[in-house]
Amino acid sequence: MTITAEHPTTTTHPGPPKLDRDALRRAQQETLDTPRMEYSLLARMMFKPVDLMYGKEGSFTKFAMLEVIARVPYQAWERMGYWAVHRFRTRSDLARRVHERIVEARADQDNEQYHLLIMEDLIDRQGLKRNFLLHRVAPWFISFFYYHVSWVLFMVHPKSSYRLNAEFEDHAEHEYMSFVAENPDLEFIPDPGTYADEYGRYRSVADLLRQIGHDERTHKLDSLQSMQEPRVR
């Protein structure tokens, strides 16, 4: 059994699969049993400031910060895709392939956007305060850096851009799954279902976070797969 969710943007790339409760628990254990990727210097340069500002342990506030910047590489790839479609518009087969990548990047952005909206909703329900410097200024600076790094890498060496995103998604996957494991009380907090029509409804906040963690795994695997594909020329 799967939990279905309507995707508002496209039917050609609906996003990561929605899992039932048993599958989510299995996915969590798989993540916990799998070592993290070996992160590059660039990846560690993003993770370290986040840990210093928001704490090494997971939290809804920290996850919201991660989701602000998670959309960035997909935005950079979408921008480059539009440029490539214009360049190769007279080569229909190639233009179609590029357009399919644009659709995929938009769908991934939408998925990450729902993660952010869900985190912000959970923060509101907990009554947590937001600091302007930590929740507005810092995310903008880190996103600005990440966007341009992703964009330049994609121009020079696309595999490096995909690899960096895979590292980021691997980090997020482990953060979510570890947070659920370390906070068993989340099993008893019902999913508020604020975005149930768009994202699906789950039995608990624990399952909701497991689903987000599994989404990040899917994004990671997609980026690793993209590294194997031939470069558009």
N, C-alpha and C positions, 0 to 999 in steps of 0.2 A: 504494500500500500504506500502511495506517495501523497504528499500534500501538494496540490496544484496551486499555482499562483498566476494570475494574468499579468503579462508584461505589457506596460503601456506604450512602449516605443516601437517594437518590431516583432514580427512573428517568425522571421528568418533566423534570429539568434535570440532565443528566449532567455538566455542566461543559465546559471548553474542549476542543476536539478534540486528540487525540494524533497527532502528525505523524511520518512516517518520516524517515530520515536526510537525504535530499535536500531534502525540504520544510523541515526544520529549518534547514539551511544557507541556503536561500533566505530564510526568515523572518529569520534573523540579518542577512543583507545588506540586506534591506528596512528593518530597524530602523536599521542604521548609516547608511543613505542618507537617512533621514527626520529632519529637524530635530526637536529636542525641542519640546514645547509651551511656550508662554509662561507660566511659572509665576506664580501669584498670590503676594501677600505671605504669606498663610497657609501656602501650600505651602513657600515658602522658609524660613519660620520652623521648619518641621519638618526640612527637609533640612540646614540649616546646622548645628544641634547634632549631628546624626548624623555629618556630615563632620568636625566638630571632635573628637568623641569616638572615632570609629572609623577616621578617615583618609579622605581624599578618594578614594583608590583603592578598588576593589572587593575584597572578601574574604569568605570563608565566614562569618566572625564578623559582619561588617557586614550581610551578607544575612540572617543569622538575626535580627538586630535589626529590620531592615525588615519581615521576615515576622511578627514579634510584633505590630507595629502595623498590618499590612496588613489584618487581619481586622476591625479596629475599626469602620469605617463600615458593613460588612455586619451586624455585631451591632446597631449603632444602628438601621439600617433595619429589621431583623427585629423589633426591639422596637416600633418605630412601626407596623409592619405588624400586629402582634397587636392594638394599640390600635385601628387602623383597622378590622380585621375585627369587633371587638366593636361599634364605632360603627355600621358599615354592615351588620350581620348580617341585617337585615330586607330588604336590597336584594341579592338573590341574585347577580345578574350582577356587581355591583360587588364584593361580598364575595369572589366567585371570583377576580376579577382581582387583588385585594389578596393573597389567599392564594397565588396563583401567584408574586407578587413575594416573599412570605415564603420559599417553597420555593427560589426563585432565590438569595435572600440566604444561606440555609443552605448551599446547594451551593457558593457562592463562598467562604464561610467554610471549608468542608471542603477546598476546593482550596488555599486559602492555608495551612491547617493542615498539609497534606502538604508544602508548600514548607518550612515551618518544621521539620518532622520530618526532612526530607531534609538541610537545612542542618545541623541538630544532629548528625546521623549523620556527615556529612562532617567536621565539626569534631572529633568523637570519633576518627575514623579518622586524622586528622592529628595527634592528640595535643595539640591546642591547649588552653591553660588558659582558664578562664572567670573573669572578675573579677566579684565580687558587685555592686559598684556599677554597672559598665558593662553587665552582662548580666542583672541582676535589677531593680535600683532604677531606673535610667535608662529602660529600656523601659516600666516601669509608669507612670512620670510622663508620658512622651510619649504613651503609649496613652490615659491618663486624659484628657489635654488633647484629643487627636484625637477620642476618643469623644464628648465633650461638644460640641465644635465641630461635628462631623458631625450630632449629634442636634439641636442648636439650629438649625443651618442648614436641616436638613430640615423642621423645624417652621415656620420663617419663609419660606424660599425654597428648595424642594427642588432646583431646578436648580443652585444654588450648592454644595449638598452633593455632587451628582453630579459637578460640575465639579472640585471639590477631589479627589475620589477618582480621577477620570480623570488629573489631574495627578500624583498619587502613583503610579498604575499606569504612566503614561508614564515617569516617572523610574525605576521599578524595571525596566521593560522595557529601557531603554537601559543601565542599570547591568549587568544580566546579560549582554546581548549584547556590550557593550564589554569586559567582564571575560573572556569567552571569547576574543575577538579578541586581547586583550593577553596571553593565557596559552596559547599553542599546545600546551604540554605536556599540557594537559587532554585533548587528543585521544587520548593514549596511556594514560590512566588508565581502566580499565574501570568501568562503572557497577556499584557494589556490589549494586544490586538489592534493597536492604533493604525497600523499599516497592513492589517490582515488581508484586505482586498487586493493589495498590490504585492505583498510579500509572503502571505500565508499565515495561518494561525497555528500556534504551538501550545503544548500542554503547560509549559512553564518557561520562565525567563532562561533557565538553564538550556532548554532545547532550542530556544530562539538564538542564543549565543552559539550553540553548537552548529546551528545551520549557517550562521555568519562565518564561523571558522571553516566549515566545509566549503562555503563559497570561495574563501580565500585560497583554499587548496586547489579548487578548480581553476581559479585565475593563475595560480602558480604553474599548474600543469600546462595550461594553454600557452603561457609564455615560454616554458621549456620546449614545447612542441614547435612554437614559432621559430625557435633558434635552429631547428633542423630544416626549416623550409628554405628554398632558394631565394636569394635576394632579388627583388624587382629591379630590372635594369631597363 
